[in-house]
Every structure is written in structure tokens, then in C-alpha cells.
């Protein structure tokens, strides 16, 4: 009915991983992801809460919306 693994160190090396689940929950003290080519996320909705600061950096960026965009802050710096 299930599998539980407890280990100090756990590694998986494979060409491809497929995961299909009704729900996935994960919790980490720290998480780093490195993707060499494409990271694609498709979602019905997304919600991100950051308690500290957030930094996003890209060579170019686009925000495309069919409705409104809101920016709420004490200061907004452009350019």
C-alpha cells in the first residue's frame, strides 16, 4: 500500500522520472533547483508568499495579462 524510506542520504540517478499523483506535498529547510534547458510550470492558479525579500533576474522578461495588473508598495523604481 505504500513505501517509506528513511535515510541520512538518498540518491537517484536515472534518464527520466515520471510522477503522477492526485496531490504532492513537500517540505524542505532549503531547496535549490538547477535546470539547464527549460523549466515550465502550467497551473490553474499560482500563489507565492515570501516572508523576506524576493529577487528575480532574467535577460528579458514579459508579464502578459488579459485583465488588470496591481503593484502595491511604498516605492516603485523603474529603469
Buried (B, 14 or more C-beta within 10 A) or exposed (E): EEEEEEEEEEEEEEEEEEEEEEEEEEEEEEEEEEEEEEEEEEEEEEEEEEEEEEEEEEEEEEEEEEEEEEEEEEEEEEE
